[in-house]
Amino acid sequence: MRSFLIALFLLLSVPAWAETRDPMTHFFQPKFGDLQADLQEAKKQGKKGIFLFFEMDECPFCERMKTTILNQAEVQDDFRAKFLLYPIDVNGDTELTDFQGKVTTEKAFAFGHRVRATPVMMFFDLDGKVLARHTGPVKDKAEFLLLGRYVSEGAYATQPFIKYKQGK
C-alpha cells in the first residue's frame, strides 16, 4: 500500500516537473521594430517564418497563454527552432516597419490585419504573407505544439486547423 501511495504521489506531481521559463525572454525574441529586416533574419537562420502573438494587457486569455503554455520549455524550444517569435500590442503606439517596409504602429498594424479580439496568433512566410491565423487561446500545450506543426509541415495549405486536429 505504501508503494502504491508513493507511486500515485509521483504520478500526480509529474506536471510540476515540467520546466517553465519566462515567456518574454525565452519564447519571444527581442523586438527591433522592423519586420522586413526580421524576414531576412528568419531566412538567414533557416526558419519557416515569423509568428506574431497579438495581445493586450487586459486580456485574460493572453495572460493564461503566457502562464500555462508559452512559459513551457518544450514549447519555447520547439517554436524557436521553427519561427522568429514576436508579441504585438494591439493597443500599442510603438513604431514598427511592416513586412512591406511601411512605417506604422503596432496598433495600426494589428488593425490592418483585422485583429479585433485577443489573442490572435498569425504565422507569416518568409515573404511576409499570412500562412495561418488562429483567433483565441488554445486549450493546452499539446494543441499549441500541434498548431506549430500544422504550419511548419504545410498542412495549412490543404485544410483548416480544426480538420488537421481531428486527424491527429
C-alpha positions as CSV (number, residue, x, y, z in Angstrom):
1,M,0.0,0.0,0.0
2,R,2.8,2.4,0.9
3,S,4.5,1.8,-2.5
4,F,1.2,2.5,-4.2
5,L,0.8,5.8,-2.4
6,I,4.3,6.8,-3.3
7,A,3.8,5.9,-7.0
8,L,0.5,7.8,-7.0
9,F,2.1,10.9,-5.5
10,L,4.9,10.8,-8.0
11,L,2.5,10.3,-10.9
12,L,0.4,13.3,-9.8
13,S,3.4,15.5,-9.3
14,V,4.9,14.9,-12.8
15,P,3.4,18.1,-14.3
16,A,5.2,20.1,-11.6
17,W,8.5,18.7,-13.1
18,A,7.9,20.4,-16.4
19,E,10.4,23.1,-16.9
20,T,8.9,26.6,-17.0
21,R,10.7,29.8,-18.1
22,D,9.7,33.4,-18.6
23,P,7.9,33.7,-22.0
24,M,9.1,37.3,-22.5
25,T,12.7,36.2,-22.5
26,H,12.5,32.5,-23.6
27,F,9.6,32.4,-26.0
28,F,9.6,35.8,-27.6
29,Q,12.7,37.3,-29.3
30,P,13.6,41.0,-28.6
31,K,11.8,43.3,-31.0
32,F,13.7,45.8,-33.1
33,G,10.5,47.0,-34.8
34,D,11.5,46.1,-38.4
35,L,9.5,43.1,-39.6
36,Q,11.0,43.5,-43.1
37,A,14.5,43.0,-41.6
38,D,13.2,40.2,-39.4
39,L,12.2,38.3,-42.6
40,Q,15.8,38.5,-43.8
41,E,17.0,37.2,-40.4
42,A,14.5,34.4,-40.5
43,K,15.7,33.4,-43.9
44,K,19.3,33.6,-42.7
45,Q,18.5,31.4,-39.7
46,G,16.7,28.8,-41.8
47,K,13.3,29.4,-40.1
48,K,9.9,28.6,-41.6
49,G,8.7,32.1,-41.0
50,I,7.6,34.6,-38.3
51,F,5.0,34.0,-35.6
52,L,3.2,37.1,-34.2
53,F,1.2,36.9,-31.0
54,F,-1.3,39.8,-31.0
55,E,-2.2,40.7,-27.4
56,M,-3.3,43.4,-25.0
57,D,-2.5,44.0,-21.3
58,E,-6.1,43.5,-20.1
59,C,-6.6,40.2,-21.9
60,P,-7.1,37.2,-19.5
61,F,-6.8,34.7,-22.3
62,C,-3.4,36.2,-23.4
63,E,-2.2,36.0,-19.8
64,R,-3.4,32.4,-19.5
65,M,-1.5,31.5,-22.7
66,K,1.7,33.1,-21.3
67,T,1.4,31.5,-17.8
68,T,0.4,28.0,-18.9
69,I,1.7,27.4,-22.4
70,L,4.2,30.0,-23.7
71,N,6.2,29.5,-20.4
72,Q,6.8,25.8,-21.1
73,A,10.4,25.0,-22.1
74,E,9.3,22.4,-24.7
75,V,7.0,24.9,-26.4
76,Q,9.7,27.6,-26.3
77,D,12.4,25.3,-27.8
78,D,10.0,23.9,-30.5
79,F,8.7,27.3,-31.7
80,R,12.1,29.0,-31.5
81,A,13.6,26.3,-33.7
82,K,10.9,26.9,-36.5
83,F,10.0,30.6,-36.2
84,L,11.0,34.1,-35.1
85,L,8.5,35.0,-32.4
86,Y,7.2,38.5,-31.5
87,P,4.4,39.9,-29.4
88,I,2.3,42.7,-30.9
89,D,0.4,45.0,-28.6
90,V,-2.9,45.7,-30.3
91,N,-3.2,49.0,-28.4
92,G,0.5,49.9,-28.8
93,D,1.8,53.1,-30.2
94,T,5.3,51.6,-30.6
95,E,6.5,52.3,-34.1
96,L,7.3,49.4,-36.4
97,T,8.2,48.7,-40.0
98,D,5.8,46.2,-41.5
99,F,6.6,43.4,-43.9
100,Q,6.3,45.8,-46.9
101,G,8.6,48.4,-45.4
102,K,5.9,50.8,-44.4
103,V,6.4,52.6,-41.1
104,T,3.3,52.2,-38.8
105,T,2.4,51.5,-35.2
106,E,1.7,48.1,-33.5
107,K,-2.0,49.3,-33.1
108,A,-2.4,50.2,-36.8
109,F,-0.6,47.0,-37.9
110,A,-3.0,44.9,-35.8
111,F,-6.0,46.8,-37.1
112,G,-4.7,46.3,-40.7
113,H,-4.7,42.6,-40.1
114,R,-8.2,42.7,-38.8
115,V,-7.3,41.8,-35.2
116,R,-10.3,42.7,-33.2
117,A,-10.1,40.3,-30.3
118,T,-7.1,38.8,-28.5
119,P,-5.1,36.7,-28.6
120,V,-4.6,36.2,-32.3
121,M,-1.7,34.1,-33.5
122,M,-0.5,34.6,-37.0
123,F,2.1,32.8,-38.9
124,F,3.9,34.6,-41.9
125,D,6.0,33.0,-44.5
126,L,9.5,34.3,-45.5
127,D,7.9,36.8,-47.9
128,G,5.6,38.3,-45.2
129,K,2.4,36.6,-46.4
130,V,0.0,35.1,-43.9
131,L,0.1,31.3,-43.8
132,A,-2.3,30.7,-40.9
133,R,-4.3,32.6,-38.3
134,H,-5.7,31.3,-35.0
135,T,-8.1,33.5,-33.1
136,G,-8.5,32.9,-29.4
137,P,-6.4,30.8,-26.9
138,V,-5.5,27.2,-27.5
139,K,-6.6,24.8,-24.8
140,D,-3.2,23.4,-23.8
141,K,0.4,22.9,-24.6
142,A,-0.3,19.9,-26.9
143,E,-2.7,21.9,-29.0
144,F,-0.3,24.8,-29.3
145,L,2.5,22.4,-30.4
146,L,0.1,20.9,-32.9
147,L,-0.6,24.4,-34.3
148,G,3.1,24.9,-34.8
149,R,3.4,21.6,-36.6
150,Y,0.3,22.4,-38.7
151,V,2.1,25.4,-40.1
152,S,5.7,24.0,-40.2
153,E,4.6,20.9,-42.1
154,G,2.5,22.9,-44.6
155,A,-0.9,21.4,-43.7
156,Y,-2.4,24.9,-43.6
157,A,-2.3,24.8,-47.4
158,T,-4.8,21.9,-47.7
159,Q,-7.1,22.0,-44.6
160,P,-8.2,24.2,-41.8
161,F,-6.6,23.6,-38.4
162,I,-9.8,22.1,-36.9
163,K,-9.7,19.3,-39.6
164,Y,-6.0,18.8,-39.0
165,K,-6.6,18.4,-35.2
166,Q,-9.2,15.7,-35.9
167,G,-6.8,13.7,-37.9
168,K,-4.2,13.6,-35.1
